[in-house]
Amino acid sequence: MTDISSSARFERQVLLLGEEGQAAIMSSTAHVDGPDPADVIAVRYARRAGFAKIAPKPDATPAEAADLLEASAVILAGARAALREILRALPDQESRG
């Protein structure tokens, strides 16, 4: 096992979670592996976080799937609002000419 206190790889996580928190991650299994593109990203993050194992994710129940869909809609709405403000802050296309 990697020595947490001497590993620059986990330095920021240790600042946030403490050595105990990072040790817990390093001895845990992340159930994130699956066929979707989002799963591929989740696996990458889990590996970089230092999880001991990556395992297939359990199938979501219909209620969990509905909650995920609702949460995704909220996140999308927030992203759209931020993009709207970014675009509002930019000068008009005509004045860039």
C-alpha positions as CSV (number, residue, x, y, z in Angstrom):
1,M,0.0,0.0,0.0
2,T,1.2,3.5,-0.8
3,D,2.4,5.6,2.2
4,I,-0.3,8.3,2.2
5,S,1.7,11.0,4.0
6,S,4.6,10.8,1.5
7,S,2.5,10.6,-1.7
8,A,2.2,13.8,-3.6
9,R,-0.5,12.1,-5.7
10,F,-3.0,12.3,-2.8
11,E,-1.8,15.5,-1.2
12,R,-4.9,17.5,-2.0
13,Q,-7.2,14.7,-0.9
14,V,-5.4,14.3,2.3
15,L,-5.9,18.1,3.0
16,L,-9.6,17.7,2.4
17,L,-10.2,14.3,3.9
18,G,-7.4,13.7,6.3
19,E,-5.1,10.7,6.3
20,E,-7.9,8.5,7.7
21,G,-10.3,9.5,5.0
22,Q,-7.7,8.8,2.3
23,A,-6.8,5.5,3.9
24,A,-10.5,4.6,3.8
25,I,-10.7,5.3,0.1
26,M,-7.5,3.3,-0.5
27,S,-9.1,0.2,1.3
28,S,-12.5,0.5,-0.4
29,T,-14.1,-0.7,-3.6
30,A,-15.7,1.8,-6.0
31,H,-18.8,0.4,-7.6
32,V,-18.7,2.5,-10.7
33,D,-17.8,0.3,-13.7
34,G,-20.3,0.0,-16.4
35,P,-20.9,0.4,-20.2
36,D,-21.9,4.1,-20.3
37,P,-19.5,6.9,-21.1
38,A,-20.2,8.4,-17.7
39,D,-19.1,5.1,-16.2
40,V,-15.7,5.3,-18.0
41,I,-15.2,8.8,-16.5
42,A,-16.2,7.5,-13.0
43,V,-13.7,4.7,-13.3
44,R,-10.9,7.2,-14.1
45,Y,-11.8,9.4,-11.2
46,A,-12.0,6.4,-8.8
47,R,-8.7,5.1,-9.9
48,R,-7.1,8.5,-9.5
49,A,-8.7,8.9,-6.1
50,G,-6.8,5.7,-5.0
51,F,-9.6,3.1,-4.6
52,A,-8.3,-0.3,-3.9
53,K,-10.7,-2.0,-6.4
54,I,-13.1,-1.0,-9.2
55,A,-16.2,-3.1,-9.5
56,P,-19.3,-3.2,-11.6
57,K,-22.0,-0.8,-10.4
58,P,-25.2,-2.3,-9.1
59,D,-28.3,-2.0,-11.2
60,A,-30.3,1.1,-10.2
61,T,-33.9,0.6,-8.9
62,P,-36.6,2.5,-10.8
63,A,-36.8,5.0,-7.9
64,E,-33.0,5.6,-8.0
65,A,-33.1,6.0,-11.8
66,A,-35.9,8.6,-11.4
67,D,-33.8,10.5,-8.7
68,L,-30.8,10.4,-11.0
69,L,-32.9,11.8,-13.9
70,E,-34.2,14.6,-11.7
71,A,-30.7,15.4,-10.4
72,S,-29.4,15.5,-14.0
73,A,-32.1,18.0,-15.0
74,V,-31.1,20.3,-12.1
75,I,-27.5,20.1,-13.0
76,L,-28.3,20.8,-16.7
77,A,-30.4,23.8,-15.7
78,G,-27.5,25.2,-13.6
79,A,-25.1,24.7,-16.5
80,R,-27.4,26.4,-18.9
81,A,-27.9,29.3,-16.4
82,A,-24.1,29.7,-16.1
83,L,-23.6,29.6,-19.9
84,R,-26.4,32.2,-20.4
85,E,-24.5,34.5,-18.0
86,I,-21.2,33.9,-19.8
87,L,-22.8,34.7,-23.1
88,R,-24.4,37.8,-21.6
89,A,-21.1,39.0,-20.4
90,L,-19.4,38.7,-23.8
91,P,-19.4,41.6,-26.2
92,D,-21.8,41.4,-29.1
93,Q,-20.5,39.5,-32.2
94,E,-20.8,42.7,-34.3
95,S,-18.5,44.6,-32.1
96,R,-15.8,41.9,-32.3
97,G,-15.5,42.4,-36.1
